[in-house]
Amino acid sequence: MKIAILSSLPYLDKLKYKTDFLKEIINLRYIDDIIIVYSNSSIFSHLKAIKNYYKGLILSPSKINNNFSELKNEINLYDLAKQNGIKVYLFDNFYNDRCVKLLNDYSPDLIHNFSIDYIPSNLVNTWRNRILGCHYAKLPEIRGSDTIRWSILLDYPIYITIFFLEKRLDMGPILFTKKVEVKKGDTIFDIRKKCQEKSKEGHIQALKLYFQNEINFKEQKLNDGRTYYRMGKHLTKMVDNILIEGRYSHYED
């Protein structure tokens, strides 16, 4: 099998669940080749991301709880790939004609999307039911952004959903969900880290199912769920207080 991994910001790409994913699939006997394709690779994109990161810390002091752990990992995905002889390709965005041609020429069996960027419809259409994504909520009920916070505000259990990307936001066929254990005292950052770990597990599971020709999925219907948008300060504060006060109904013992 040939695998392509999509990601963003190569020189800041230090989230542990991504490097753990790569370390695991390198050792799978049925993986013949892997490439990593990056968007937002310019210096300008990196400077903008750093500016937004620190702006977020100022606007939301609770984010300081992460202790900058994303930036302190021993190695980022880009460097890990280089150390293991995996080819890495850098583009400004996934719309780039050279990027599209690269993927078409490479012809991967599966594409694992770990990018924060929108995947253009021409790629989604070309690789229909072959671009795997992970959504940090239970689909189809909760689509959109800030989905961990919306799950808490609406008092839903936290799930991740492994699904195939469609051009419509979060409307792709669902492979499976995994429940995320939340404990009293967890912050949004703690829950997000747990979702990332479950995401890695889900991508590995889907990859193995694909190799075994045991992929099954369920199509979504638009009216089965709702799309939520980024929360403002007022709702964000409400969610933080729910966690601080332990009023969320789905804690695990």
N, C-alpha and C positions, 0 to 999 in steps of 0.2 A: 504493500500500500504506500501511496505517496500522500503526505500530509502538508497542508499549508496552514500557517498560523498568522492571523492578522492582529496587529497591535499598533500602538501609537507612541510617539515621543520616545525614540529609542534610547536616548541618554538619560532619561528619567524613569525608565521602565523597570522598577525595582520591587514590584509587588510579589510577595513570596509565592502566592498560589500559582502564578504564571511560571516561575522558575521550577517549582515543584512539578508542575504538569510536564514541562519539557524534560526534566530529569527522568520521569517515569516512562514517557513514551520512547525515549532514546533506547531503552532496554527492552522494548517489546519486539519479539522475534519477527512479527509480521509487518513491521514498519520498514520499508525499503529506503525511504528518503523523506526528508523534512526541509521545508524552507520557511523563513519568516519574512513577512511583508509588512513594512511600516508605513503609516501615514504620519503627517505632521512631523516631518524629519528635519525641517529647517531650524536654524538657530533662532529665528524670530518666533517660531511656534513654541520652542522651549522657553524662551524668555517670557512669552505671554502666559504660558502655563505656570511658571514660577510666580509671576506677578499675581495671577488669580488665586494661587495656592495661599500666598501670604495675605492677600486681601480677605480670603475666606476665614483665616485665623482671626483677623481683626473683627470681622462681622459676626463670627460665631466662636467665641472663646472656648466653648466646649470641645472644639476640634483640637485644642492643645493637648488633650488627653492622649492623642496618638503618639506623642513624644517624637514626632517626625520619623516614625518607624519605617514608613515607606522609603525614606531617603537613606536609611541606615543599613539596609540589607547588604550582605557581603558582596553580592554580584547582581547585576541586572540581566534581564533576558537577552539583551543584545550581546553582552560579553560572554554569557554562558553559551550561546549559540556559536559564537566565533571560536571559543575554546574547544568545542566539540565538532568543528569542521562543518557546521550547518551554514548554508548560504543565507545571507540577510540582504534584503533589497529595501532601499529607502526612497520614498516618494513624498511629495507634498500632500497628496490626498489619494483616495482610492478611485477618483474619477479619472486620474491621469491615464492617457491612452497607453503609455508604456506599461503601467501597472496592469491594466486590463489584458494587454497582450501577453505579459509575463505569465499571468495565471492561466490564460487560455493555452499557451504553449506548454506550460508545466503540466496541466491537466490533472490536478490532485483528485484523489478519491474522496477526501473530506477536507473541508476548510473549517478551522476552529477560530471563531471570532472572539478575541480578547480586546478589541479596539473600543475606544470611547467614541469613535467617529461613525457617522452615518455610512452605511454600505449602499452604494448606488444601485439603482434598479437593474441596470444592465448586467452587473455581476450577479445580483440575486436571481434574475431570470435565467442567466446562463447556467448557474450552479444550483438550480432549484432542488430543494430537499438534500442539499449537500453542504450548506453553510450552517454550522451549529452555533447557536448562541445560548446564553444563560440569562434569564430574567430573575431579578431578586424579588419575586412575589409569586403567588399562585395564579397562573393563567388558566382560564381567560378572565377571572374575576377582577384582577387589578393590573391594568396595563399602564404604560406611560413612564413617568419619572418620579423620583422620590418615593419609590414604591415600598421601601422598608418603613418609612415614616407613615405612609398612608395605611399600611397594614396595621401598624400599632394604633393609629388614631381611630380606625374603623374596628379595632379589636378583632383582627383576623390573626390566625397563626402565621408564623413566618415560614415561607417556603422559597426554594429556588425552582425554576422551571427550565428544563433543557428542551429547546425547540429549534426548528429550522426557520431561518430568516425568510420573511416575505417583504415585499416593498411596502406593505401597510404595516405601520408600527405595531410590533408585538402581536401580530395576527398570524404568525406562521404555525404550521402543524406541531403539536405538542408530543414529545417522546415520553417524558415522565417528569414527575416532581419529586423533590426531596425536602423533608421537613427539617427546619433549622431549630436547634435547641436554644431557647432563650432562658436565662436565669436572672433572678432578682439581682440588681446591682449592675447588670449589663448596660452599657451606653450604646448609642447609635453606632459609634465606631466599633465596639465589641461585636455587635450584631452583624455589621457589614463584613468584618473579618471572618466571622463564621460562615456567612453567605459565600465569601470568596473560596473558603476551603471546600464547601459543598459544591461550588461551581467546578472546582478542579476535579472532584470525585465524579461529578456528573459528566464532564467531558470525557474522562477516562472510560466510564461505563458505556457511554454512547459509542465511543470508538471501538470498543470490544464487541458491542452488539452489531455494529456495522460490519466488522470483519467476519463475524459468525453468521451474517445474513439473517439476523433476527431483529432488525429494526421494525418497529411498529409505531405508528403515530396516529393521533386524533386531530382531525381538522377542527379549527375554531369557527364559531359563528359570531358575527359582529355583536349581536344582541345578548350574547352569553356573559358579557362583562362590560366594564367601563374603563375609559382612559382618564387617568389623573395627571395633573401637571405639577410643576415644581412648586413647593410650598413657599408661602411668604413667611415673614418673621413671626407673625402672630401664631400661626398653626405650628410652625417649627418649635416655638416655645412651649406650646401645649403638649406636643409629643415628648419633648425633653422632660417636662414635669410629670407626665404619666410614668416615665421610666424612673425618675428620681423618687417618686412617691410609691412606686411598686403597684400601680393600679392596672397594669396590663394583665389580662385574664389568662394568658397562655404560657405562663412560666412553667418550666420543668423543675421538678424537685432535685 
